[in-house]
Amino acid sequence: QVQLVESGGGLVQAGGSLRLSCAASRSIDTLNVIHWYRQGPGNQRREWVAALTKLGNTTYAASVKDRFILSRDNAKNSVYLQMNSLKPEDTAVYYCRTFPGDWGQGTQVTVSS
């Protein structure tokens, strides 16, 4: 089972940008779809954010469409989530995962107003 590790989170002001990384323990070409999810503060329900297929197709939640961009680097077995025009409501722990698979530790993103 592949292991995915998230990184790149941090504290940013509203309107700023961050790039999250999702590093896989094996070639991402073997993974049909890699998803990003997030869970806001106060143990909110985990929310689907975006997905990238092995063919390169991307889909985004309405709340992040036109602000977030997925990309991949096959040589580094990594997928990236470029987050632009960040809003305080984007504050959350962000996770990447595939199915089957487990939830990782996530990476914290905090957007200050």
C-alpha positions in Angstrom: 0.0 0.0 0.0 1.4 3.4 -1.0 2.3 5.9 1.7 1.7 9.6 1.0 3.3 12.4 3.0 2.0 15.9 3.0 4.2 19.0 3.5 4.4 22.7 2.7 1.8 24.1 5.1 2.3 27.3 7.1 0.9 30.6 8.1 0.0 33.1 5.4 -2.0 36.3 5.2 -5.2 36.4 3.3 -4.5 36.9 -0.4 -1.2 35.0 -0.2 -0.1 31.7 -1.7 1.2 28.4 -0.6 2.3 25.2 -2.4 1.6 21.9 -0.7 3.4 18.8 -1.6 2.3 15.2 -1.5 5.2 12.7 -1.8 4.5 9.1 -2.6 6.5 6.0 -1.5 6.3 4.7 -5.1 5.7 5.9 -8.6 2.6 8.0 -8.8 2.0 6.5 -12.3 0.6 3.5 -10.5 -2.0 5.6 -8.7 -5.3 6.1 -10.6 -6.3 9.2 -8.6 -4.7 11.3 -5.9 -7.1 13.4 -3.9 -6.7 16.4 -1.6 -9.0 16.8 1.4 -9.0 19.3 4.2 -10.4 19.5 7.7 -11.1 22.8 9.2 -10.7 23.8 12.9 -13.0 22.5 15.6 -13.0 19.0 14.2 -15.1 20.0 11.2 -16.1 17.4 8.7 -13.3 16.5 6.3 -14.0 18.2 2.9 -12.8 17.0 -0.5 -10.8 19.7 -2.3 -9.4 18.4 -5.5 -8.3 15.4 -7.5 -5.7 14.5 -10.1 -5.9 11.4 -12.3 -3.0 9.5 -13.7 -4.0 10.8 -17.1 -3.6 14.3 -15.9 -7.3 15.3 -15.5 -8.1 17.6 -12.6 -11.3 18.4 -10.7 -11.8 20.9 -8.0 -14.4 21.8 -5.3 -16.4 24.9 -6.2 -14.9 26.6 -3.1 -11.4 26.4 -4.5 -11.9 26.3 -8.2 -9.9 29.0 -10.1 -7.7 29.5 -7.0 -6.1 26.2 -6.5 -4.0 24.3 -9.1 -2.9 20.7 -9.1 0.3 19.5 -10.8 2.6 16.6 -10.7 6.3 15.7 -11.0 6.6 12.0 -11.9 10.4 12.1 -11.4 9.9 13.1 -7.8 6.8 10.9 -7.2 5.0 14.0 -6.1 1.8 15.9 -6.6 1.5 19.6 -5.7 -1.4 21.8 -4.7 -0.7 25.4 -5.5 -3.1 27.5 -3.5 -3.5 31.2 -4.5 -5.7 34.0 -3.2 -6.0 32.3 0.1 -8.9 33.1 2.4 -9.3 32.6 6.1 -11.9 30.0 5.4 -9.1 27.9 3.7 -7.6 27.4 7.1 -7.4 23.6 7.7 -5.3 20.6 7.9 -4.7 19.4 4.3 -4.4 15.7 3.4 -3.6 13.9 0.2 -4.6 10.3 -0.2 -5.5 7.6 -2.7 -7.8 4.7 -2.5 -7.1 2.2 -1.1 -5.0 4.0 1.4 -4.8 5.6 4.8 -5.0 9.1 6.1 -1.6 10.7 6.7 -0.6 13.3 9.2 -1.6 16.2 7.0 -0.1 19.6 6.8 -1.6 22.7 8.6 -2.5 25.7 6.6 -3.5 28.8 8.5 -4.7 31.9 6.7 -4.9 35.1 8.8 -7.2 38.0 7.9 
